[in-house]
Amino acid sequence: MNYKEYKTIKKIKGDLLFVEKTHLISYGEIVKIKVGAGDIRLGQVLDTSKDLVVIQSFEGTSGIDKSASIRFLGETMKFGVSEDILGRIFNGRGVPIDKGPDIIAKEELDVNGAAINPYSRISPADFIQTGISTIDTMNTLVRGQKLPIFSASGLPHNDIALQVARQAKVKNQKEEFAVVFAAMGITNEEAHKFIKEFETTGALSRSVVFLNLANDPAVERIVTPRMALTAAEYLAYEKDMHVLVILTDMTNYCESLRQMSAAREEIPGRRGYPGYMYTDLASIYERAGMIKGKKGSVTQMPILTMPGDDITHPIPDLTGYITEGQIVLDRELHRKGIYPNIDVLLSLSRLMNSGIGAAKTREDHKQVSDQLYANYAEGKDLRGLVAIVGEESLSEKDKRLLKFADMFEDKFVRQDYYENRDIEKTLDIAWEIMSTIPPDELTRISPDTKKKYHKYKR
């Protein structure tokens, strides 16, 4: 194919190149920038108009001057896929960085993909066990679901992400399970931690890892989650695997979206983010799910840090509209030294009821979850009352609920970073805590279930 080359760079601003008088160019088109004798860099079209094309270089603009030549390739970003991507580590634009051999691609897939046609979707109904009690019992992750984690600065969301990536599996399914892990805007220290964790725990063999560093160009950060989802869709729909996609941190992604919007001089929307951010996020989140006639599935756990711990901030707010629930991390639990610091009262999994029950987890699962919610909420409210009137003023029932809240946090919520609890063990721990409450006070549990599992301990 004959590509047209241009040497009409008008100006260079940061990582952006402004090129004049081109033929018709598409938004998102990939370009090659030839600098000097043999240095060729990749870039992507950020904006087009009648007289000017704006390009962002993936490798920066250092050493580029107005004499550099620009070649437009006439295609968007693609990722070469094959079964060999499992066990490999890539940078944010899909180039291997683990010193392994190049990937011999069976096919090149457009990273932009497409949301699943609602008519072709299958309703999620299979339990994914993460090994974390607060998620498995009270905010259950279901195969094909998109369930984000809402965190904040300084909280251990990356540790939780790595634990889920290491432990997650689909129960009672024959298909293989894989994890696609994409980190955006991370430091070199965090990147080394992720790589070491995947390699030392053996999780890398069933994983595909994409790492975008904080000093990488913003345009690469926009591409990274799409690279990850392209890999996931190939493994799920071509190789019949169950794939869990973990994206961290979507806040860094949205900041890059805002940065690129400003570079294109677009009119800013809410808090300076582009008005199309909802649509853009939906184009990522809606690539999760199951398709009729396909054995595999794509499940998503995007992670975002809420600026200023504000759950009404545009990023968590829009994410909550698109996804099917949220897992919220609590700063107060973190101060107490409790890991994982998941606030079950603010968290929600809208598809939980579809993935639990006798044939999937255990017949008492739903009742146990409801009772834990009720007792913990009451016990937590009583802490505020105790601060005012003192514990001596409480009734015996209230004292039991106050004690229950402490036991719930210490025995049920708290677990070790490498502790992988199956659902049966988690439910048994819940019954151990609930057995400190008389049977007649457990109003969310049926008499038959209490008879089978409850052992009242004064």
C-alpha positions in Angstrom: 0.0 0.0 0.0 1.3 3.5 -0.9 1.2 5.7 2.1 1.4 9.5 1.8 4.1 11.3 3.6 4.1 14.8 4.8 6.8 17.2 5.9 4.3 20.0 6.9 4.7 20.1 10.6 3.5 23.6 11.6 4.4 23.5 15.3 5.4 21.1 18.1 3.8 21.6 21.5 4.6 19.1 24.3 3.9 15.6 22.9 1.7 17.1 20.2 2.5 17.6 16.5 0.4 20.0 14.4 0.5 19.0 10.7 -0.9 21.1 7.8 -2.5 20.3 4.4 -3.1 16.6 4.6 -5.6 14.4 2.8 -8.7 13.2 4.6 -7.5 11.7 7.9 -9.6 9.7 10.4 -9.7 10.4 14.2 -7.6 7.7 16.0 -5.6 6.8 12.9 -2.1 5.5 13.6 0.9 7.4 12.1 4.7 6.8 11.8 7.0 9.7 12.6 10.3 9.5 10.8 13.1 11.4 12.6 16.5 11.6 11.0 18.0 8.5 9.3 16.4 5.5 11.1 14.4 6.7 14.2 10.7 5.9 13.6 8.1 6.6 16.3 4.4 5.8 16.5 1.7 8.4 17.1 -2.1 8.7 17.0 -4.4 11.3 15.5 -6.1 13.2 18.3 -8.0 15.8 16.2 -8.6 16.6 12.5 -9.9 19.6 10.8 -9.9 21.0 7.2 -6.5 22.5 7.5 -4.8 20.9 10.5 -4.2 17.4 12.0 -3.2 17.1 15.7 -1.0 14.0 16.4 0.3 12.8 19.8 3.6 10.8 19.8 3.7 7.7 21.9 7.4 8.1 22.5 7.4 11.9 23.1 8.7 14.6 20.8 12.3 14.9 22.0 14.6 15.2 18.9 11.7 15.9 16.5 11.8 19.1 14.5 9.8 20.5 11.6 11.8 18.5 9.1 10.4 15.2 10.4 8.2 13.3 8.0 4.7 12.0 8.9 3.2 8.9 7.3 -0.5 8.2 7.9 -1.2 4.4 7.9 -4.9 4.5 7.3 -5.8 2.2 10.2 -6.5 2.4 13.9 -4.5 0.8 16.7 -4.5 -3.0 16.6 -3.3 -5.7 18.9 -1.8 -9.0 17.7 -3.4 -11.9 19.5 -2.7 -15.6 19.9 -2.6 -18.1 22.8 0.9 -17.0 23.5 -0.2 -13.7 25.1 -1.0 -15.7 28.3 1.9 -15.4 30.8 3.2 -12.2 29.1 3.7 -8.6 30.3 3.1 -5.7 27.9 3.4 -2.0 28.1 0.3 0.2 27.6 0.3 0.0 23.8 0.8 -3.8 23.6 4.6 -4.1 23.2 6.1 -7.0 25.3 8.4 -5.7 28.1 9.2 -9.0 29.9 12.2 -9.8 27.7 10.3 -12.7 26.2 10.0 -13.4 22.4 7.8 -11.4 20.1 4.2 -12.6 19.9 3.5 -14.3 16.6 0.0 -13.1 16.0 -2.7 -15.3 14.6 -4.8 -12.2 13.9 -4.7 -8.4 14.4 -7.7 -7.1 16.3 -8.9 -3.5 16.4 -8.5 -2.4 20.1 -11.6 -0.2 19.9 -13.9 -3.2 19.8 -17.6 -2.7 20.3 -20.1 -3.0 23.1 -22.1 -6.3 23.1 -25.4 -6.2 21.3 -28.1 -6.4 24.1 -30.0 -9.0 22.0 -26.9 -11.2 22.1 -26.3 -10.9 25.8 -26.8 -13.7 28.3 -27.9 -12.8 31.8 -25.0 -13.4 34.2 -25.7 -16.2 36.7 -22.5 -18.0 37.7 -20.6 -17.3 41.0 -17.0 -16.1 40.8 -15.1 -16.9 44.0 -12.5 -14.3 44.9 -11.5 -15.8 48.2 -12.4 -12.5 50.0 -15.3 -12.9 52.4 -16.9 -9.5 52.1 -17.1 -9.8 48.4 -18.1 -13.4 48.1 -20.8 -13.4 50.7 -22.2 -9.9 50.6 -21.3 -8.3 47.3 -21.0 -11.4 45.1 -19.2 -11.1 41.8 -21.0 -12.9 39.0 -19.5 -14.1 35.7 -20.1 -11.5 33.0 -20.7 -8.7 35.5 -19.0 -5.3 35.8 -18.4 -4.6 39.4 -16.1 -1.6 40.2 -14.0 -0.9 43.4 -14.3 2.7 44.7 -11.2 3.5 46.6 -9.4 6.7 47.6 -5.8 7.9 47.9 -3.7 5.9 50.3 -6.0 2.9 50.5 -4.8 -0.6 49.5 -6.9 -1.0 46.3 -3.9 -2.3 44.4 -3.3 -5.0 47.0 -7.0 -6.1 46.8 -6.7 -6.1 43.0 -3.7 -8.3 43.1 -5.3 -10.7 45.6 -8.4 -11.0 43.4 -6.3 -11.6 40.4 -4.4 -14.3 42.2 -7.3 -16.1 43.8 -10.4 -15.6 41.5 -12.0 -18.7 39.9 -15.4 -19.7 38.6 -16.9 -22.6 40.6 -18.5 -25.6 38.9 -17.3 -24.6 35.4 -15.1 -26.7 33.1 -13.7 -23.8 31.0 -10.3 -22.4 31.9 -10.0 -19.2 33.9 -7.7 -16.3 33.0 -7.0 -12.8 34.3 -6.2 -9.7 32.2 -4.7 -7.1 34.5 -4.2 -3.5 33.2 -2.6 -0.8 35.3 -2.7 2.8 34.1 -0.6 5.8 35.3 1.4 3.8 37.8 4.9 4.5 39.1 8.0 2.4 38.3 7.9 1.1 41.9 4.3 0.0 41.6 5.1 -1.6 38.2 7.9 -3.7 39.7 5.6 -4.7 42.6 3.0 -5.9 40.2 5.5 -7.9 38.1 7.1 -9.4 41.1 3.7 -10.4 42.6 2.6 -12.1 39.4 5.9 -13.9 38.9 6.4 -15.1 42.5 2.9 -16.4 43.1 2.6 -18.2 39.8 -0.4 -16.2 38.8 1.4 -14.9 35.7 0.9 -18.3 33.9 -2.8 -17.7 33.5 -2.6 -13.8 33.2 -2.0 -11.2 30.6 -0.6 -8.0 32.1 -0.5 -4.5 30.7 1.5 -1.8 32.5 1.2 1.9 31.6 3.6 4.2 33.6 2.9 7.6 34.9 5.5 9.2 32.6 4.1 7.6 29.5 2.1 9.8 27.1 -1.6 10.4 27.9 -2.7 8.9 24.5 -1.1 5.5 25.6 -3.2 5.6 28.8 -6.3 5.9 26.6 -5.3 2.8 24.6 -4.3 0.6 27.6 -7.8 -0.6 28.8 -8.8 -1.2 25.2 -5.7 -3.3 24.6 -6.6 -5.3 27.8 -10.2 -5.8 26.7 -9.2 -6.9 23.2 -7.0 -9.6 24.7 -9.8 -10.6 27.1 -12.4 -10.8 24.2 -10.0 -13.0 22.2 -9.4 -15.4 25.1 -13.1 -15.5 26.0 -14.9 -15.7 22.7 -12.2 -17.4 20.6 -10.6 -19.7 23.2 -13.7 -20.3 25.4 -12.1 -19.0 28.6 -13.7 -17.2 31.6 -11.7 -14.0 31.8 -11.6 -11.5 34.7 -10.4 -8.0 33.6 -9.0 -5.8 36.4 -8.5 -2.1 35.4 -6.6 0.1 37.8 -6.8 3.1 38.1 -9.7 4.5 36.0 -9.2 7.9 37.6 -5.8 8.1 35.9 -7.5 7.1 32.7 -10.1 9.9 33.1 -7.4 12.5 33.9 -5.7 11.6 30.6 -9.1 11.9 28.8 -9.4 15.4 30.3 -5.8 16.2 29.3 -6.4 15.2 25.7 -9.7 17.1 25.6 -7.8 20.2 26.7 -5.1 19.6 24.1 -7.9 19.6 21.5 -9.3 22.8 23.0 -12.7 21.3 23.6 -15.3 23.0 25.7 -15.0 21.4 29.2 -17.9 19.8 31.0 -18.5 19.0 34.6 -15.3 19.8 36.7 -13.3 20.2 33.5 -13.9 16.6 32.2 -15.1 16.3 28.6 -18.9 16.1 28.1 -18.5 12.7 26.4 -16.8 11.0 29.3 -19.9 9.0 30.1 -20.0 7.6 26.6 -16.3 7.0 26.6 -16.4 5.0 29.9 -19.5 3.1 28.7 -17.5 2.0 25.6 -15.1 0.3 28.0 -17.4 -1.1 30.7 -20.0 -2.4 28.2 -17.5 -4.8 26.7 -18.0 -7.1 29.7 -20.6 -9.9 29.5 -21.5 -13.2 27.9 -22.7 -13.8 24.3 -25.2 -16.3 23.1 -23.4 -19.3 21.5 -20.1 -18.5 23.2 -18.8 -20.6 26.1 -16.4 -17.9 27.4 -17.1 -14.7 29.3 -15.6 -11.3 30.2 -16.1 -10.0 33.7 -14.8 -6.6 34.7 -13.5 -5.1 38.0 -12.5 -1.6 37.3 -10.8 0.2 40.2 -10.9 4.0 40.7 -9.7 6.4 43.4 -12.3 9.0 44.3 -10.7 12.4 44.4 -11.1 13.9 47.9 -13.0 10.7 49.0 -16.0 12.2 47.1 -18.3 9.5 45.9 -20.3 12.2 44.0 -17.3 13.1 41.9 -17.9 12.7 38.1 -15.7 9.6 37.8 -17.4 7.4 40.4 -20.7 9.0 39.7 -20.7 8.1 36.0 -19.1 4.7 36.7 -21.9 3.9 39.1 -24.6 4.6 36.4 -23.0 2.2 33.9 -21.9 -0.7 36.1 -23.8 -3.2 38.2 -23.0 -2.1 41.7 -19.8 -1.0 43.5 -17.4 -2.2 46.2 -16.5 0.8 48.4 -13.3 0.9 50.5 -13.5 2.6 53.9 -10.8 4.8 55.4 -11.9 4.2 59.0 -11.4 0.5 58.7 -8.0 1.2 57.1 -7.1 3.3 60.2 -8.0 0.4 62.4 -5.6 -1.8 60.5 -8.3 -4.0 59.0 -7.6 -5.5 55.6 -9.4 -5.7 53.2 -11.1 -2.4 54.3 -14.4 -3.0 52.4 -17.4 -1.1 53.7 -20.2 -3.6 53.1 -22.9 -1.1 54.0 -22.0 1.2 51.1 -21.2 -1.6 48.8 -23.7 -3.4 46.4 -23.7 -6.1 43.8 -26.9 -5.8 41.7 -26.5 -9.2 40.2 -25.6 -11.0 43.4 -29.0 -12.9 43.7 -28.4 -14.4 40.2 -25.2 -16.1 41.2 -25.9 -17.5 44.7 -28.0 -20.3 46.1 -28.0 -24.1 46.7 -26.7 -25.1 43.3 -24.1 -22.3 43.1 -22.8 -21.5 46.5 -24.9 -22.8 49.5 -28.6 -22.7 50.3 -28.2 -20.4 53.3 -26.1 -17.8 51.5 -28.8 -15.2 50.9 -30.2 -15.4 54.4 -26.7 -15.1 55.9 -25.9 -12.1 53.9 -29.2 -10.3 54.8 -28.7 -11.1 58.5 -25.1 -9.9 58.5 -26.1 -6.6 56.9 -28.9 -6.0 59.4 -26.9 -6.8 62.5 -23.8 -4.9 61.4 -25.8 -1.8 60.5 -27.5 -1.8 63.9 -24.2 -2.4 65.8 -22.4 0.3 63.9 -25.2 2.8 64.7 -25.0 1.9 68.4 -21.3 3.0 68.4 -22.5 6.6 68.0 -25.0 6.2 70.8 -22.4 4.7 73.1 -20.2 7.8 72.6 -23.0 9.9 74.0 -24.7 7.9 76.7 -22.1 5.2 77.5 -22.4 1.4 77.1 -24.0 0.9 80.5 -27.2 2.5 79.2 -27.7 -0.1 76.5 -30.0 -3.1 76.8 -28.6 -6.6 76.7 -29.7 -7.0 73.1 -28.0 -3.7 72.1 -24.8 -4.8 73.9 -24.8 -8.1 71.8 -25.2 -6.1 68.6 -22.4 -3.8 69.6 -20.2 -6.8 70.2 -21.3 -8.3 67.0 -20.1 -5.3 65.0 -16.6 -5.6 66.5 -16.5 -9.4 65.8 -17.8 -8.9 62.3 -14.9 -6.5 61.5 -12.3 -8.5 63.3 -13.2 -12.0 62.2 -15.2 -11.7 59.0 -13.9 -8.6 57.3 -10.3 -8.9 58.4 -8.3 -11.5 56.6 -4.7 -12.0 55.5 -3.4 -10.8 52.1 -2.6 -14.4 51.2 -5.7 -15.9 52.8 -7.9 -17.5 50.2 -11.3 -18.5 51.8 -13.7 -20.6 49.9 -17.4 -19.8 50.1 -18.1 -22.6 52.5 -15.4 -21.4 55.0 -16.7 -17.8 54.7 -20.3 -18.8 55.5 -19.1 -21.0 58.4 -17.2 -17.9 59.9 -20.5 -15.9 59.5 -22.4 -18.5 61.4 -19.7 -18.6 64.1 -20.3 -14.8 64.6 -24.1 -15.1 64.4 -24.1 -17.8 67.0 -23.4 -15.1 69.7 -27.0 -13.9 69.0 -30.0 -15.8 70.3 -31.9 -17.6 67.5 -35.1 -15.5 68.0 -33.2 -12.3 67.3 -32.0 -13.5 63.9 -35.1 -12.3 62.0 -33.8 -12.7 58.5 -33.1 -16.4 58.7 -35.7 -19.2 58.4 -36.3 -21.7 61.3 -35.1 -24.6 59.3 -31.8 -22.8 58.4 -31.3 -21.8 62.0 -31.9 -25.4 63.1 -29.2 -26.6 60.7 -26.5 -24.1 61.2 -27.0 -22.0 64.3 -25.3 -22.9 67.6 -26.1 -20.2 70.2 -23.1 -19.3 72.4 -23.7 -17.0 75.3 
